[in-house]
Amino acid sequence: MQIIKDQKIVDDRWTRVLPDEETDPEDVELKPGPLLVSLAVWKARRDELVERDDDAGVLLRADELLDELLDDLEHLALIALDFPYFRDGRSYSKARLLRERHEFDGEIRAVGDVHHDQLTFMHRCGFDAYEPAEFFDLQDALDAFDKYSVKYQPDVHEKNPLFRRAKR
Amino acid sequence: MYAYDEYDEQIVRERAAQFKDQVRRRVAGKLTEEQFVPLRLMNGLYKQRHAYMLRVAVPYGLLSSDQMRCLAHIARDYDRGYGHFTTRQNIQYNWPELKDVPNILDDLADVEMHAIQTSGNCVRNVTTDHLAGVAPDEIEDPRPYCEIMRQWSTFHPEFTYLPRKFKIAFTGAKQERAAVIVHDIGFRIVEKEDGEVGFSVIVGGGLGRTPVLGKTIRDFLPKKHLLSYTEAILRVYNQFGDRDNKYKARIKILVKTLGVDEFRRRVEEEWARIKNGTLTLTDEEIERVKGHFASPEYNRDAADGRASIDDKLASDPQFKLWYEHNTDDHRVDGYRAVYLSLKTPDVPPGDATADQMDAIADLAEQYSLDELRVTHEQNLVFADVEVGDLYELWQKLDELDLATANIGKLTDMICCPGFDYCALANAASIPIARQLNAKFDELDYLYDLGELKIKMSGCINACGHHHVGHIGILGIDKRGEDWYQIMLGGSAENDASLGQWLGPAIAKEDVSDAVEKLVEVYLEKRRDSDEPFLKTLRRVGQEPFKERVYADN
């Protein structure tokens, strides 16, 4: 699968380990290579995942709390935040808190119902990788990051609001 | 009023260009309607019963004459010759063609206007007191803070997909005219004993299906923390507000579910971590924005006009009625605020024609320092009229059918567009307004009734604010017929309360008779003519009203 990472189209290097709720997380196989796991798998197999040489990442559903991961950020190379439908905006706050408050410098990836017109907001909240939803034209999306040249608010990249930045 | 600088201008232009591209892709079939929905909704474009509806933001209800002329032009050239002013101080057009909307947005941008965030689950147009800046009972003009809030909330990257729409209102006066207690956040400007001015913060009010009066979560917020505190509230709401059920998604439900103390604790905890950060307002920024709302150069001799008006008041009873009911006190001697009634009988409440809008723009230019305001009760205000001009202005407004002397009276109804336009509505509201106007066509009778606010909605979403009407009317659908439920005792002013249902729904043709009975009971029960409807009702209770209305059943 191809994704957008740092505003370029790249191949995804991560293997997913996202078992359904029926499956016991203890039973899933942890193959070599970078693994993106569900929060349930992370909680059950944390020590194993930390001790492997390969990178680990966690996919946090929109209704799962950031608090679950805060003690483990140093062990994670990727946190994927889900958009079950595009109007569910919880992951925007999580991305921003991860970057600004918890100084997470790994990859923050938007997954789920991710569209063209949300990329600019996601980018400003600290996402740096995007898995395209249906109808999503990757090439088109590369133009979608800087929709607005003026930003009133501070964000992850620009610490000051416009009123502190500009002579108005 | 606020004048755009290059930054404000650019953001509105870029938005118009972006939407133009989106409409082009939709018209060319490159976007399905399903994909287009979220894009158009972000631009205030709804699909209604017959056509698209475009809602244009009127920031905190303030318009220049040129902006009003642009609104007239849109009504004339892209719609059917009229527009509808709403309870959120905005204007809606009910018949634009999709292909024309990008041009409309371009025309709006020319006069520093837009449709940004007039729909969608984001921070909507900030509203305020329609007498802001001129009210004699004002602690401080709230409009600079409305503008600061407008800028902060425009395309906020974190809060563009909240659980539900989010409405913020400010008031700076002692008399409540902005209904801040029924908003998601209400900011009331208050003054501490030591003279410091800041805000009391009220959260979780709202109407709709679950009407709630807001709760004060902070008695005093220093001005410089306005944005960081708002950010803390929205961050708590964005993470913990209900996402599963849209009827439980407003912040009022979160405040209710957590309890106001736990909600406050979470907000204060979040705020403690961002307080004193870069969002802290600088004195320079507050002063810069305040500068746009500085007191105009008032005519020092304006009070000299009072003598001529006193003569007219004595000699022309019609003018006297209009003066008493449709003008209001001004903080500067020799000036008055003038209401233009958009509640003329036979016209849907809040509607104005393109010709009226053009004429209003000219009159505002001539008589009121080139500005006007939209009220949340769907009328217009000229805030700065010299008393010496009042007679002439009244005559001109009368010619335009804008001088019906009914402000605050029974026929000054708030009313949603209802089934005739709105896809959500269950029942018509405009025909009920017409029925009430026909029944209560005697102005003398209306004056005798004093302040009596009727608010009517065509469905439980409560756009007509029926829960806070002295008499509230709600349209419902009963097996394909329009029926109406009546509630009594609501108010969104200083004595705020939610109305209580009177009894079973009433058939369409009986609504005005029922209101007449309510009015009769009031007239019989009131202590004297100085006791207003709400006070009598609160004193004697609902029972006598209920007995009379349902006597024949």
Chai-1 contact restraints between the chains, C-beta under 6 A:
chainA,res_idxA,chainB,res_idxB,connection_type,confidence,min_distance_angstrom,max_distance_angstrom,comment,restraint_id
A,R87,B,Y161,contact,1.0,0.0,6.0,A-B,restraint_1
A,D88,B,R243,contact,1.0,0.0,6.0,A-B,restraint_2
A,G89,B,Y161,contact,1.0,0.0,6.0,A-B,restraint_3
A,G89,B,N238,contact,1.0,0.0,6.0,A-B,restraint_4
A,R90,B,Q239,contact,1.0,0.0,6.0,A-B,restraint_5
A,Y92,B,E158,contact,1.0,0.0,6.0,A-B,restraint_6
A,S93,B,E158,contact,1.0,0.0,6.0,A-B,restraint_7
A,S93,B,R235,contact,1.0,0.0,6.0,A-B,restraint_8
A,S93,B,N238,contact,1.0,0.0,6.0,A-B,restraint_9
A,S93,B,Q239,contact,1.0,0.0,6.0,A-B,restraint_10
A,R96,B,E158,contact,1.0,0.0,6.0,A-B,restraint_11
A,F121,B,P157,contact,1.0,0.0,6.0,A-B,restraint_12
A,F121,B,T160,contact,1.0,0.0,6.0,A-B,restraint_13
A,R124,B,P157,contact,1.0,0.0,6.0,A-B,restraint_14
A,C125,B,P157,contact,1.0,0.0,6.0,A-B,restraint_15
A,C125,B,E158,contact,1.0,0.0,6.0,A-B,restraint_16
A,Y148,B,E14,contact,1.0,0.0,6.0,A-B,restraint_17
A,Y148,B,F155,contact,1.0,0.0,6.0,A-B,restraint_18
A,V150,B,Y7,contact,1.0,0.0,6.0,A-B,restraint_19
A,V150,B,Q10,contact,1.0,0.0,6.0,A-B,restraint_20
A,V150,B,I11,contact,1.0,0.0,6.0,A-B,restraint_21
A,Y152,B,Q151,contact,1.0,0.0,6.0,A-B,restraint_22
A,Y152,B,W152,contact,1.0,0.0,6.0,A-B,restraint_23
A,Y152,B,T154,contact,1.0,0.0,6.0,A-B,restraint_24
A,Q153,B,H156,contact,1.0,0.0,6.0,A-B,restraint_25
A,P154,B,T278,contact,1.0,0.0,6.0,A-B,restraint_26
A,D155,B,P157,contact,1.0,0.0,6.0,A-B,restraint_27
A,K159,B,T278,contact,1.0,0.0,6.0,A-B,restraint_28
A,N160,B,T278,contact,1.0,0.0,6.0,A-B,restraint_29
A,F163,B,E285,contact,1.0,0.0,6.0,A-B,restraint_30
A,R164,B,T278,contact,1.0,0.0,6.0,A-B,restraint_31
A,R168,B,D5,contact,1.0,0.0,6.0,A-B,restraint_32
